[in-house]
Amino acid sequence: MSIVVAYSADRYGEAALDHAVGLARKDGTRLVIVNATQGGSLVDRRFAHDADIEAVRDRLVAEGLTVVVRHEVVPDVADAVVAAAEEEQATLIVVGIRHRTPVGKLLLGSVAQRIILEAHSPVLAVKPAAE
């Protein structure tokens, strides 16, 4: 069993990671970090640099957590998170959510929304603390 976190290299991803780490630590559960992009990694600011994702993994392992990282280019980010949860038999998926305008909701899909709707595992949606 494991906890899957949809990680992005921004404050929303950090909020999701912080919650997932706390739960994994409390439950003694393996943590699976999914940081994926559809291929625009050079322009996708949410796709972590290799060194940054490795530093996150090393820090968490040093803290005593069992961590698996899936850092990859995929056809669809939401599908990658849901597939990771199924493959890892996740007890929970943690995603960071951001506010979107009505126009943004109409024009752009939401990875978090698709994960919430398509996942077979429970999903915890978290927001970063107010600035």
C-alpha positions in Angstrom: 0.0 0.0 0.0 1.1 3.5 -0.7 0.2 7.2 -0.9 0.5 8.8 -4.3 1.1 12.5 -4.5 0.7 14.5 -7.8 3.7 16.7 -7.4 4.3 19.9 -9.3 7.2 22.3 -8.8 5.2 25.1 -7.4 3.4 26.0 -4.1 0.4 23.8 -5.0 2.7 20.8 -5.5 4.6 21.6 -2.3 1.3 21.8 -0.3 0.3 18.4 -1.7 3.7 16.9 -0.9 3.7 18.3 2.6 0.3 16.7 3.3 1.3 13.4 1.7 4.6 13.3 3.7 2.8 13.9 7.0 0.3 11.1 6.2 3.0 8.7 5.0 5.0 9.4 8.1 2.0 8.9 10.4 0.9 5.6 8.8 4.3 4.2 7.9 3.2 4.1 4.3 5.3 4.2 1.2 5.2 7.5 -0.7 5.0 7.6 -4.5 5.7 11.0 -6.0 4.4 11.5 -9.5 5.9 14.5 -11.4 4.9 14.3 -15.0 4.6 16.5 -18.1 3.1 16.1 -21.5 6.3 16.8 -23.2 6.7 20.5 -22.9 9.2 20.1 -20.0 11.3 23.0 -21.3 8.3 25.3 -20.9 6.3 23.5 -18.2 7.2 25.2 -15.0 5.4 22.6 -12.9 7.7 19.8 -14.2 10.6 19.7 -11.7 14.3 19.7 -12.9 16.0 16.3 -12.4 18.3 17.7 -9.7 15.3 19.2 -7.8 13.2 16.0 -7.8 16.3 14.0 -6.8 16.9 16.5 -3.9 13.3 16.0 -2.7 13.6 12.2 -2.9 17.0 12.3 -1.0 15.6 14.6 1.7 12.6 12.3 2.3 14.6 9.1 2.3 17.0 10.8 4.8 14.0 11.4 7.0 13.2 7.7 7.0 10.5 7.5 4.4 10.3 4.9 1.7 10.0 6.9 -1.5 9.4 6.1 -5.2 9.6 8.8 -7.8 7.9 8.7 -11.2 9.4 11.7 -13.1 8.4 11.3 -16.7 7.1 12.6 -19.9 3.6 11.1 -20.5 0.7 11.6 -23.0 -1.6 12.7 -20.2 -0.7 13.8 -16.7 -4.0 12.9 -15.0 -3.9 9.4 -16.5 -0.3 9.0 -15.3 -1.3 9.8 -11.7 -4.4 7.5 -11.8 -2.3 4.7 -13.4 0.4 5.1 -10.7 -2.3 4.9 -8.0 -3.7 1.7 -9.5 -0.3 0.1 -10.0 0.9 1.0 -6.5 -2.5 0.0 -4.9 -2.6 3.4 -3.4 -4.8 3.9 -0.3 -4.9 7.7 -1.1 -4.0 10.2 -3.8 -3.0 13.7 -2.7 -3.3 16.6 -5.2 -2.7 20.3 -4.9 -5.5 22.5 -6.2 -5.5 26.1 -7.5 -8.3 28.6 -8.1 -9.4 28.8 -11.7 -11.6 31.5 -13.2 -14.8 30.5 -15.0 -13.1 31.2 -18.3 -10.1 29.1 -17.3 -12.5 26.2 -16.3 -14.1 26.4 -19.7 -10.9 26.6 -21.8 -8.5 24.5 -19.9 -8.9 21.1 -18.4 -7.9 20.5 -14.8 -5.6 17.7 -13.9 -6.8 17.7 -10.3 -10.4 17.6 -11.3 -9.8 14.6 -13.7 -7.9 12.8 -11.0 -10.7 13.3 -8.5 -13.3 12.1 -11.0 -11.4 9.2 -12.5 -9.4 7.7 -9.6 -10.6 4.5 -7.9 -8.7 5.5 -4.7 -9.8 8.2 -2.3 -8.4 11.6 -3.3 -7.4 14.4 -0.9 -7.3 17.9 -2.5 -5.3 20.4 -0.6 -4.5 24.1 -1.0 -1.4 26.0 0.1 -1.7 28.1 3.2 -2.8 31.6 2.5 0.0 34.0 1.9 
